[in-house]
Amino acid sequence: MRLGLGGYSLKVNPGTDTATELGPIQRVDSNSPHLKIGEVCTQFGLHKIKNPVFRRFEWVIPGRLARSSAPYYNGEDVDENINETSIEFLHNHGIKNIISLNSVELPLRQRGWLRTAEISYSHIKTVECAAVTQEQFDEIWSAYDKAGVTIVYCGYGDGRTGMAISAIQLFQGRALNDNDFRANGVQCSSQLAALNTLSGRINGWVSLQGSGSHCLR
């Protein structure tokens, strides 16, 4: 059963010969990892069992930059959903800033919930296996550079997210090549080409800065 706040509940047969009705799953208690068959009023959402909401969550820079799948991602970009559970997850990890490369922007109401929770949100619309423009790379860096603890996601959290992470690292002055980009999750040739163009643009800008010339990125 899909829950109103996202995720699913699970009902199972108790396994006794006389059992005819399915019972919902709940935790034994708040401190226990074990589950049991409970009452309807204490039903337990599957999305709270392990790695809830932001699947594939990991820190790129501990306490500063994280990456993950879109919240409640289940195979499609449109699965993305912000609610009280996903906001709780962000607060628990100290995250104050979202950079989304999802092809779908969050609805106005959900963006309002983020503002109320004092979490900033930047949407850089990107479809799967597509590269962002050089101007969008600048937007990604701008959304990250002056912000607080940041999470980057797209849909699954691989190619587009890896492209954004790679861009941030390039702007930070790291020297990266195609192998580094692929290690970040980038797979599409157009994304690799865009990142190499960005790298050349940044390195050219730095060189001109060093010689006393000026160059707009």
Backbone as a ProteinNet text record, in pm:
[ID]
protein_1_A
[PRIMARY]
MRLGLGGYSLKVNPGTDTATELGPIQRVDSNSPHLKIGEVCTQFGLHKIKNPVFRRFEWVIPGRLARSSAPYYNGEDVDENINETSIEFLHNHGIKNIISLNSVELPLRQRGWLRTAEISYSHIKTVECAAVTQEQFDEIWSAYDKAGVTIVYCGYGDGRTGMAISAIQLFQGRALNDNDFRANGVQCSSQLAALNTLSGRINGWVSLQGSGSHCLR
[TERTIARY]
84.6	0	88.6	66.9	145	97.5	190.1	157.1	146.9	66.6	44.5	169.2	261.1	384.4	500.3	470.9	575.6	611.1	665.7	699.8	577.7	592.8	487.7	479.4	359.8	345.3	334.4	363.9	364.7	278.9	190.4	111.1	150	159.7	202.2	108.4	113.7	39.2	119.9	59.4	134.2	196	150.8	212.5	152	41.8	-25.9	-134.5	-169.6	-269.2	-406.5	-434.7	-568.4	-574.4	-460.4	-458.5	-523.8	-616.8	-685.2	-666.6	-622.9	-606.6	-458.6	-425.8	-289.8	-270.4	-153.1	-122.3	-12.6	-20.5	83.3	211.1	322.4	452.8	479.7	539.8	582.2	712.4	779.6	900.3	863.2	954.7	934.9	931.6	1028.1	1027.4	1119	1120.6	1193.5	1344	1398.1	1542.5	1584.8	1488.9	1519.6	1516.5	1609.3	1607	1508.5	1448.5	1361.4	1217.6	1149.1	1011.1	918.9	791.2	691.4	559	465.9	331.7	256	203.2	138.9	-4.4	-52.5	-188.1	-187.3	-303	-313.3	-266	-295.2	-260.4	-109.4	-32.5	112.4	183.7	117.5	178.5	309	397.3	534.9	563.8	608.3	636	765.9	765.2	886.7	997.4	959.4	1060	1142	1103.2	1178.2	1265.4	1271.9	1349.3	1498.9	1547.8	1691.4	1712.9	1808.8	1844.5	1720.6	1636.3	1508	1522	1424.9	1405.5	1513.3	1633	1741.6	1829.5	1791.3	1867.6	2003.9	2100.2	2236.4	2303.4	2261.2	2318.7	2463.5	2550.9	2689.1	2750.6	2848.2	2920.1	3034.3	3042.5	3156.9	3264	3220.9	3304	3227.5	3271	3194.2	3155.3	3026.2	2975.6	2966.8	2992.8	2988.8	2913.8	2941.8	2881.2	2843.1	2715.4	2664.4	2597.9	2577.2	2506.9	2411.4	2310.3	2214.7	2122.8	2032	1919.9	1820.4	1728.4	1621.8	1537.8	1479.6	1399.2	1282.4	1274.5	1171.1	1183.7	1303	1323.7	1290.6	1211.4	1171.3	1176.8	1269.2	1286.4	1257.5	1186.1	1150	1177.5	1217.6	1242.2	1120	1001.1	878.6	847.6	921.7	900.4	943.7	1026.5	1081.6	971.4	995.8	893.6	958.6	919.9	964.3	845.8	864.5	759.9	826.1	749.7	806.4	914.1	901.2	1001.4	1132.8	1127.3	1249.7	1314.7	1234.8	1290.6	1357.4	1297.3	1358.4	1494.3	1502.2	1628.1	1734.4	1697.6	1792.2	1839	1746.2	1782.9	1875.7	1847.6	1930.5	2074.9	2093.7	2228.6	2285.9	2216.4	2265.6	2265.1	2184.5	2183.7	2093.6	2149.5	2078.4	2057.7	2105	2102.3	2086.4	1996.6	1972.6	2007.1	2085.3	2104.8	2049	1941.6	1873.4	1897.8	1944.6	1956.1	1846.5	1740	1624.1	1559.5	1499	1431.9	1301.7	1254	1127.8	1155.3	1105.2	1120.5	1017.3	1054.3	960.4	840.1	720.5	602.8	620.8	548.6	559.1	535	438.2	405.9	524.4	590.4	703.7	823.3	841.4	948.3	920.3	793.5	755.9	788.4	766.9	802.1	951.9	1032.7	1177.5	1215.7	1153.6	1182.8	1148	1033.3	992.6	1094.1	1151.6	1252.4	1391.1	1400.9	1527.4	1629.2	1578.8	1663.1	1650.3	1759.4	1756.3	1749.8	1696.3	1674.3	1705.4	1796.1	1828.2	1799.8	1723.2	1689	1760.3	1849.2	1919.5	1861.9	1760.7	1687.6	1779.7	1787.8	1871.9	1805.3	1789.7	1731.3	1841	1800.2	1895.4	1988.7	2117.8	2222.3	2246.3	2200.2	2226.3	2327.3	2397.8	2494.9	2432.4	2473.4	2428.6	2513.7	2469.7	2545.1	2654.7	2745.5	2849.9	2789.5	2683.8	2615.6	2554.1	2501.7	2444.1	2552.5	2671	2782.8	2809.8	2806.3	2826.9	2717.1	2594.3	2483.1	2503	2552.1	2578.3	2681.7	2789	2894.3	2842.4	2766.1	2710.8	2617.8	2538.9	2445.4	2516.9	2639.9	2716.1	2813.3	2881.1	2997.9	2968.2	2859	2828.8	2723.7	2681.9	2574.6	2630.6	2539.9	2580.3	2596.9	2577.9	2592.6	2495.6	2546	2472.1	2456.6	2339.9	2319.4	2287.4	2347	2322.4	2255.1	2149.9	2085	2024.4	1991.4	1920.4	1800	1812.2	1710.5	1772.2	1838.5	1907.9	2026.4	2084.2	2195.9	2331.8	2337.8	2463.8	2517.9	2480.9	2542	2530.6	2407.3	2388.4	2444.8	2423.4	2478.8	2630.3	2687.6	2832.6	2889.7	2813.8	2857	2863.6	2762.4	2761.3	2872.6	2892.8	3000.6	3135.7	3155.7	3281.2	3302.2	3194	3204.1	3246.3	3185.6	3221.5	3369.7	3415.8	3556.3	3649.3	3607.9	3689	3696.3	3582.8	3581.8	3666.4	3678.1	3760.6	3910	3943.5	4083.2	4143	4060.1	4113.4	4137.1	4242.1	4272.9	4210.6	4109.4	4036.9	4043.6	4042.2	4034.9	3912.6	3899.4	3781.5	3767.1	3877.7	3870.2	3812.4	3850.9	3796.1	3647.1	3608.1	3467	3384.8	3438.4	3367.3	3359.4	3464.8	3462.2	3354.4	3321.6	3213.5	3076.1	3072.2	2944	2906.5	2985.4	2954.3	2977.1	2881.9	2892.1	2874.2	2794.1	2757.8	2868.1	2894.6	3003.2	2978.6	2852.2	2822.5	2856.5	2835.5	2868.7	3019.6	3091.9	3238.7	3293.4	3237.6	3284.1	3258.4	3140.9	3106.8	3200.4	3233.6	3324.3	3465.6	3510.4	3642.5	3646.4	3534.8	3525.9	3531.6	3460.5	3462.7	3604.5	3671.4	3808	3899.8	3888.5	3970.3	3936.2	3807.5	3763.7	3818.1	3810.9	3860.9	4011.6	4082.6	4228.7	4275.5	4202.9	4236.6	4213.7	4105.2	4074.3	4179.9	4223.2	4325.8	4457.1	4493.3	4618.7	4617.5	4505.5	4495.4	4497.6	4434.9	4438.6	4583.1	4659.9	4798.1	4885	4847.8	4929.2	4882.2	4777.8	4729.7	4618.7	4577.6	4467.2	4334.9	4225.5	4094.1	4011.3	3938	3854.9	3727.2	3613.1	3485.7	3454.6	3411.1	3378.8	3242.5
-118.2	0	123.7	215.8	339.6	433.2	491.4	579.8	723.4	801.2	938.3	1023.6	992.8	1068.8	1007.2	912.1	847.5	711.1	625	489.5	398.8	281.7	181.7	112.7	62.6	-24.6	-167.9	-263.1	-403.9	-483.9	-565.5	-655.5	-798.8	-882.5	-1020.5	-1114.8	-1239.9	-1344.3	-1390	-1396.1	-1436.7	-1575.3	-1656.8	-1786.9	-1898.6	-1872.7	-1977	-2040.9	-2160.9	-2234.9	-2169.1	-2099.6	-2040.4	-1896.5	-1839	-1698.7	-1681.1	-1586.7	-1558.9	-1413.2	-1329	-1188	-1149.4	-1050.4	-999.4	-893.6	-893.7	-794.9	-701.8	-572.1	-475.7	-494.7	-448.9	-460	-335.7	-352.2	-240.7	-276.4	-177.3	-202.9	-264.9	-345.9	-398.7	-282.6	-190.4	-63.6	32	157.5	261.1	237.8	159.7	136.5	3.2	-72.1	-205.7	-209.7	-282.9	-298.7	-406	-478.3	-590.1	-544.5	-620.6	-590.5	-700.6	-666.8	-766	-730.3	-821.5	-794.3	-716.9	-598.7	-513.8	-479.3	-374.6	-328.6	-220.6	-194.5	-95.8	41.2	75.8	208.3	226.9	119.4	129.8	80.9	89.3	37.2	109.4	36.9	82	88.4	205.1	220.2	153.9	85	20.6	121.8	247.1	347.1	383.9	336.6	369.5	253.4	146.3	30.6	55.8	95.1	116.5	218.9	309.6	411.6	476.2	533.7	584.3	709.3	734.2	859.4	884.7	923.1	953.6	829.3	741.9	619.1	651.3	563.9	579.2	703.4	744.8	862.6	835.6	930.5	920.9	1060.3	1077.5	1203.5	1205.6	1313	1337.1	1411	1513.7	1583.4	1577.4	1498.3	1480.4	1613.7	1626.3	1745.9	1868.3	1852.3	1967.3	1938.2	1823.6	1791.2	1644.1	1617.5	1480.7	1459.6	1333.3	1297.3	1181.8	1166.1	1057	1047.8	949.9	947.4	1055	1087	1180.4	1120.2	1202.1	1148.6	1065.3	941.2	843.9	796.4	808.1	761.7	613.6	581.5	442.1	407	471	438.5	552.3	656.7	767.7	899.8	1001.2	1132.6	1186.6	1156.7	1210.6	1151	1047.6	990	1085.9	1183.9	1278.2	1338.5	1342.9	1394.9	1449.1	1569.5	1629.8	1634.9	1580.3	1582.8	1591.9	1574.7	1591.2	1486.7	1367.2	1262.8	1296.3	1343.1	1378.2	1502.2	1596.9	1714.5	1673.6	1579.7	1528.6	1465.3	1389.6	1327.5	1434.4	1539.8	1646.9	1715	1744.2	1807.1	1717.6	1587.8	1494.6	1490.4	1522.8	1522.2	1663.6	1760.6	1898	1963.2	1912.2	1963.8	2086.6	2193.6	2320.7	2364.6	2285.3	2328.6	2208.2	2217.7	2113	2167.2	2090.2	2116.4	1997	2019.3	1911.2	1921.1	1811.1	1801.1	1711.2	1694.3	1618.3	1688.6	1612.7	1674.5	1742.3	1715.1	1771.2	1860.5	1981.6	2071.6	2036.5	2052.7	2028.2	2120.9	2073.2	2160.3	2278.8	2386.3	2508.5	2481.7	2397.3	2368.7	2304.6	2209.4	2141.7	2235.5	2324.8	2424.3	2516.8	2543.5	2623.6	2555.1	2424	2348	2356.3	2350.6	2361.6	2500.3	2604.3	2739.4	2753.1	2697.5	2702.6	2631	2522.2	2445.9	2508.2	2624.3	2695.1	2609.8	2541.1	2462.6	2524.1	2572	2632.7	2523.8	2560.6	2463.2	2528.2	2465.8	2511.4	2398.4	2428.7	2326.9	2357.7	2267.8	2277.5	2166.9	2198.7	2096	2023.9	1891.2	1809.4	1674.9	1633.7	1502.8	1398	1273.7	1164.3	1153.9	1133.9	1118.3	1244.4	1357.5	1484.3	1564.5	1652.9	1739.7	1876	1939.4	2075.6	2170.8	2293.2	2393.7	2451	2526.1	2589.4	2691.6	2759.3	2853.4	2779.8	2659.5	2581.2	2530	2500.5	2465.6	2581.8	2704.5	2821.4	2831.1	2798.4	2801.9	2698.9	2581.1	2476.4	2525.1	2583.8	2632.3	2746.2	2836.6	2947.6	2896.9	2792.1	2736.9	2664.3	2622.4	2548.8	2636.7	2726	2795.6	2870.1	2943.9	3026.9	2963.9	2842.6	2778.2	2696.9	2644.3	2557.9	2415.3	2321	2178.5	2143.7	2081.4	2064.2	1917.8	1884.9	1754.1	1775	1692.6	1696.4	1566	1575.9	1455.3	1484.2	1375.9	1388	1295.5	1176.1	1072.3	958.4	870.3	757.5	804.9	917.5	970.4	932.7	907.9	862	964.6	953.7	1034.7	1184.4	1235.6	1379.8	1431	1353.2	1391	1389.8	1286.1	1278	1393.3	1438.8	1552.6	1678.4	1699.9	1816.9	1809.4	1691.2	1673.7	1702.2	1650.4	1673	1821.7	1890.6	2034.5	2111	2078.4	2144	2121.6	1999	1968.1	2045.1	2060.4	2137.9	2284.7	2341.1	2480	2497.7	2390.9	2397.1	2385.9	2362.6	2360.4	2221.9	2118.4	1984	1954.8	1880.6	1838.1	1701	1694.4	1569.5	1532.9	1401	1353.2	1262.6	1201	1118.1	1004.7	946.3	838.7	888.5	1010.6	1069.9	1098.1	1147.7	1175.3	1046.7	939.4	811.2	756.5	777.8	734.7	807.8	928.6	1005.2	962.3	872.2	821.5	865.6	954	1002.6	891.3	872.5	764.6	813.2	916.1	959.6	1045	1022.5	1092.6	1243.6	1285.4	1428.8	1495.6	1424.3	1478.4	1487.8	1385.2	1388.5	1505.1	1526.1	1634.5	1770.3	1785.6	1912.5	1940.6	1836.8	1853.7	1888.8	1828.9	1862	2006.2	2051.5	2191.6	2283.2	2246.2	2324.6	2329	2215	2209.4	2303.2	2300.8	2389.8	2535.6	2563.3	2700.8	2752.1	2669.3	2708.9	2726.2	2630.7	2638.7	2757.2	2786.9	2903	3031.9	3035.1	3153.1	3174.4	3064.3	3074.4	3124.5	3072.5	3112.7	3261.2	3309.5	3450.3	3537.7	3488.7	3562	3577.1	3467.2	3469.1	3564.6	3588.8	3677.3	3822.4	3845	3980.9	4017.6	3923.3	3948.3	3915.4	3949	3924.1	3841.7	3749.1	3661.9	3631.3	3651	3617.3	3472.2	3400.6	3259.1	3247.8
0	0	0	-93.9	-98.3	12	85.4	195.7	148.3	216.9	177.7	183.7	275.3	291	214.1	127.6	50.3	104.7	19.8	61.4	60.7	120.8	120.2	255.1	286	401.6	349.2	435.6	397.4	494.3	439.1	521.7	488	591.9	572	644.8	602.6	672	793.1	911.9	1031.8	1022.5	929.3	910.5	994.2	1061.6	1139.4	1054.8	1089.7	1011.8	1016	1125.7	1142.2	1092.4	1055	1013.8	877.3	870.1	743.4	699.7	791.2	758.2	759.1	675.8	671.1	779.4	839.2	942.2	897.1	934.3	894.4	974.8	915.9	979.8	1064.7	1181.8	1264.4	1333.8	1388.8	1466.5	1601.3	1656	1790.7	1889.1	1876.5	1949.4	1874.6	1915.8	1842	1837.5	1932.4	1938.4	1877.8	1826.4	1776.6	1624.4	1561.8	1416.5	1371.2	1467.4	1434.1	1409.6	1325.9	1291.1	1340.8	1356.2	1394.7	1329.6	1335.9	1285.3	1392.2	1355.8	1454.4	1418.6	1482.1	1458.5	1350.7	1294.1	1187.2	1234.7	1360.4	1410.2	1425.5	1417.7	1431.9	1306.3	1191.7	1070.3	1039.3	974	953.4	804.5	755.1	612.9	572.7	459.6	410.2	383.5	352	321.3	443.6	563.6	684	732.2	655.3	700.1	688.1	572	552.9	442.9	466.3	368.8	307.7	392.6	345.7	260.8	180.3	109.5	4.3	46.2	-46.5	-61.9	-153.6	-173.9	-235.7	-213.9	-264.1	-205.9	-88.5	-23.7	16.7	-14	31.4	35.6	124.1	133.1	32	-44.6	-131.9	-51.7	20.3	117.9	249.6	345.2	469.2	532.8	560.2	624.3	536	405.4	313.1	184.9	120.8	-8.3	-12.8	-43.5	-52.4	-188	-222.7	-345.7	-316.4	-400.4	-379.4	-499.7	-494.5	-588	-545.7	-634.2	-598.5	-486.3	-399.9	-289.9	-341.8	-293.7	-331.4	-475.9	-532.8	-670.5	-682.3	-784.6	-806.2	-954.2	-1026.4	-1167.4	-1263	-1216.7	-1303.6	-1231.6	-1307.7	-1248.1	-1174.7	-1227.1	-1168.2	-1031.1	-989.4	-856.4	-745.7	-780.8	-683.3	-597	-464.9	-374.4	-247.5	-210.5	-84.6	10.7	130.2	232.2	368.9	475.3	609	639.6	579.8	603.3	533.9	409.1	337.8	398	445.6	512.5	643.2	714.6	837.2	807.1	697.7	657.1	632.2	560.4	531.2	659	748.3	875.3	956.5	957.2	1035.5	985.8	857.4	800.4	788.8	844	843.1	707.3	613.8	476.6	465.5	411.3	399.5	255.1	159.9	20.3	-71.6	-169.4	-268.7	-406.9	-482.8	-625.1	-699.6	-774.2	-845.2	-994.6	-1053.8	-1199	-1256	-1178.7	-1222.8	-1341.8	-1431.1	-1546.4	-1506.8	-1385.2	-1336.2	-1215.7	-1217.2	-1103	-996.5	-871.3	-762.5	-774.5	-738.2	-739.7	-644.9	-672.4	-593.1	-444.7	-414.4	-274.6	-202.3	-268.4	-205.8	-192.5	-288.7	-276.9	-158.8	-134.3	-19.4	111.8	118.1	239.4	265.8	159.7	176.5	229.1	174.5	222.9	370.2	408.9	549.3	637.1	583.4	657.7	645	576.1	555.4	480.3	377	287.2	147.5	92	-40.1	-147.7	-263.3	-371.7	-504.8	-581.9	-716.6	-814	-917.5	-1016.8	-1147.6	-1188	-1316.3	-1405.1	-1481.8	-1557.4	-1655.4	-1641.4	-1727.7	-1749.3	-1873	-1900.2	-1893.4	-1876.2	-1860.2	-1980.5	-1953.6	-2054.6	-2137.7	-2087.5	-2155.6	-2075.4	-2143.5	-2077.1	-2051.6	-1943.4	-1919.1	-2002.6	-2017.4	-2090.4	-2000.2	-2059.7	-1980.1	-1883.2	-1926.4	-1837.3	-1718.3	-1741.3	-1631.5	-1536.8	-1589.4	-1500.9	-1404.5	-1457.5	-1372.1	-1266.4	-1304.3	-1209.9	-1098.8	-1136.2	-1036.1	-935.5	-986.8	-896.6	-808.5	-867.2	-790.4	-680.1	-711.8	-614	-501.4	-526.2	-425	-348.5	-416.9	-361.9	-232.4	-226.7	-109.7	-19	-50.5	25.6	141.5	221.8	331.5	284.2	374.5	342	229.2	124.1	-1.2	-38.7	-95	-156.5	-304.4	-389.2	-533.2	-573.5	-653.4	-705.3	-842	-913.4	-1041.1	-1035	-1092.4	-1078.4	-1000.2	-1071.5	-1007	-923.2	-961.1	-884.3	-939.5	-1070.3	-1129.4	-1229.3	-1356.8	-1461.8	-1443.6	-1432.3	-1418	-1285.9	-1179.9	-1049.7	-1055	-1116.9	-1130.1	-1210.2	-1309.9	-1389.9	-1302.8	-1218.2	-1130	-1026.5	-968.6	-870.8	-936.8	-1058.2	-1130.5	-1158	-1195.6	-1223.4	-1098.3	-984.8	-859.2	-828.1	-848.5	-822.4	-916.5	-1043.6	-1137.6	-1094.4	-1054.3	-1008.6	-882.9	-803.3	-683.2	-713.9	-842	-880.7	-897.6	-888.7	-906.9	-1054.3	-1083.6	-1220.6	-1242.7	-1329.2	-1353.2	-1500.3	-1527.7	-1665.9	-1680.3	-1797.3	-1823.4	-1721.6	-1678.9	-1579.5	-1447.4	-1408.3	-1286.4	-1302.7	-1419.5	-1444.6	-1436.7	-1496.4	-1493.2	-1351.1	-1273.1	-1133.2	-1055	-1097.8	-1035.2	-1083.8	-1182.8	-1231.4	-1370.7	-1431.7	-1566.5	-1666.9	-1757.8	-1856.4	-1999.2	-2019.4	-2154.1	-2215.5	-2343.2	-2411.9	-2415.6	-2427.3	-2431.4	-2298.6	-2188.9	-2057	-2039.3	-2085.1	-2077.8	-2159.7	-2278.5	-2364.9	-2299.9	-2238.7	-2173.7	-2056	-1980.3	-1866.6	-1912.8	-2021.7	-2075.1	-2126.1	-2184.6	-2226.6	-2105	-1999.2	-1875.6	-1818.2	-1816.7	-1764.3	-1841.1	-1974.5	-2055.9	-2032.1	-2014.6	-1989.6	-1856.1	-1752.4	-1619.9	-1622.9	-1684.2	-1689.4	-1772.1	-1880.4	-1961	-1886.5	-1807.7	-1727.5	-1620.6	-1556.4	-1453	-1512.6	-1631.6	-1695.3	-1728.1	-1781.8	-1816	-1691.6	-1583.7	-1458	-1410.2	-1424.6	-1378.7	-1458.7	-1584.9	-1669.5	-1661.9	-1579	-1563.1	-1658.9	-1745	-1836.7	-1768.6	-1833.5	-1776.5	-1874.8	-1819.7	-1903.9	-1827.8	-1892.9	-1830.7	-1856.4	-1752.3	-1770.2	-1834.1
[MASK]
+++++++++++++++++++++++++++++++++++++++++++++++++++++++++++++++++++++++++++++++++++++++++++++++++++++++++++++++++++++++++++++++++++++++++++++++++++++++++++++++++++++++++++++++++++++++++++++++++++++++++++++++++++++++++

